[in-house]
Amino acid sequence: MTDAPNLTVDTVEELRDQPEEYQEACRKIVISHAINELYGSRVYDEPAIALAPTPYAKWLTCRVVMEEYGHHYRFFELGRAMGIPGNLMLPEETNKKPLSIFAFELKTWEEFCVIKMLGDLGEILQVEDLVQCSFHPLRNLARMTMPEERFHAQFGEDFCRDFCETEAGRATVQDNIDRIFPPLPHFFGRAKSRNNEIFRKWGIKRRTNEAMRADYLVRAKALVEDGLGLRLPEPEAMAV
């Protein structure tokens, strides 16, 4: 569904000539990504350095941290170029709440690896939906970010796979999946979202929240059940 299928906006300067609805939709996406990339870096990625059990694991986690903070910085800088006040892109200075998936209190290295495996899989789907965005500065940022998001999810999967080489490790990963996964599909927002309708109307996004959530559940099931031989729990029911 796109009312403006041929619209392309090549620069931030051209964005200022577009309808206000289009401009506001782009601003919402940039603000959301800037806030959530920073919040996730603070509550999960940076604390995980101390939890990592070996120098190798700490080195890889440091790379994840650097890239996640870098994602925030890229969205923040794009937002500033678009005229968004910097305080609107910082979680401590705005009333916009971070995603509910960040409410999980990280305590162990194994939890972090499951969060990367399944949480960043959700982020991959979100970024995939922007790689053909009609606002080309946002599209280009998504294309730049995508390889790093794939690395973060693979990082989590690889460590989870290593844990699963022992029965005790398999039990730990399964327990963490059971606790961490159920709320993750909320990441994709409500069904029949007005914001999503506007994003698709202008070619900023391509898919409905419902379609993205369904795709995520298929991929997560294949990863956990076919890939690791574990069980994916039922997701939490979505609020109507």
Stockholm file with secondary structure:
# STOCKHOLM 1.0

chainA/1-240         MTDAPNLTVDTVEELRDQPEEYQEACRKIVISHAINELYGSRVYDEPAIALAPTPYAKWLTCRVVMEEYGHHYRFFELGRAMGIPGNLMLPEETNKKPLSIFAFELKTWEEFCVIKMLGDLGEILQVEDLVQCSFHPLRNLARMTMPEERFHAQFGEDFCRDFCETEAGRATVQDNIDRIFPPLPHFFGRAKSRNNEIFRKWGIKRRTNEAMRADYLVRAKALVEDGLGLRLPEPEAMAV
#=GR chainA/1-240 SS CCSCTTCCBCSHHHHTTSCHHHHHHHHHHHHHHHHHHHHHIIIIIHHHHHHCCSHHHHHHHHHHHHHHHHHHHHHHHHHHHTTCCGGGGSGGGSSCCCCGGGGSCCCCHHHHHHIIIIIHHHHHHHHHTTTTCSBHHHHHHHHHHHHHHHHHHHHHHHHHHHHTTSHHHHHHHHHHHHHHSTTGGGGGCCTTCHHHHHHHHTTSCCSCHHHHHHHHHHHHHIIIIIISSCCCCCCCCCCC
#=GC SS_cons         CCSCTTCCBCSHHHHTTSCHHHHHHHHHHHHHHHHHHHHHIIIIIHHHHHHCCSHHHHHHHHHHHHHHHHHHHHHHHHHHHTTCCGGGGSGGGSSCCCCGGGGSCCCCHHHHHHIIIIIHHHHHHHHHTTTTCSBHHHHHHHHHHHHHHHHHHHHHHHHHHHHTTSHHHHHHHHHHHHHHSTTGGGGGCCTTCHHHHHHHHTTSCCSCHHHHHHHHHHHHHIIIIIISSCCCCCCCCCCC
//
